Every structure is written in structure tokens, then in C-alpha cells.
């Protein structure tokens, strides 16, 4: 019984990976049209009318 529940749970997680939207680069006019990430290091900006995810604090190599 527990093996069946584990199998169903794993299949649910595996299938849900393909259902989730992966592309968020929508059209925009300014930065406020882009989605907010809630991340301190990355932010979406409007560049050439497309939302792009950029690093807020670029690393110097």
C-alpha cells in the first residue's frame, strides 16, 4: 500500500514539472510590467519590450 502511494506521489511530482510554465519573458513597456521575483539578487527589467531576468549585483571576475 505504501509503495503505491509513493509511486503516485512521485508521478504527481514528475508530471507537475512539465505543467509548470517555464518561460516568463513577456512583453512590457516599462519595468513595472515585468513580474516581481522576491529575490534579492535577481530582478526583471524591461529591455527591448521583453522582460529579462538580470543579476542585480554583477560579479567582477
Helices and strands as residue ranges (DSSP letters): H 2-19, G 31-33, E 42-47, E 50-55
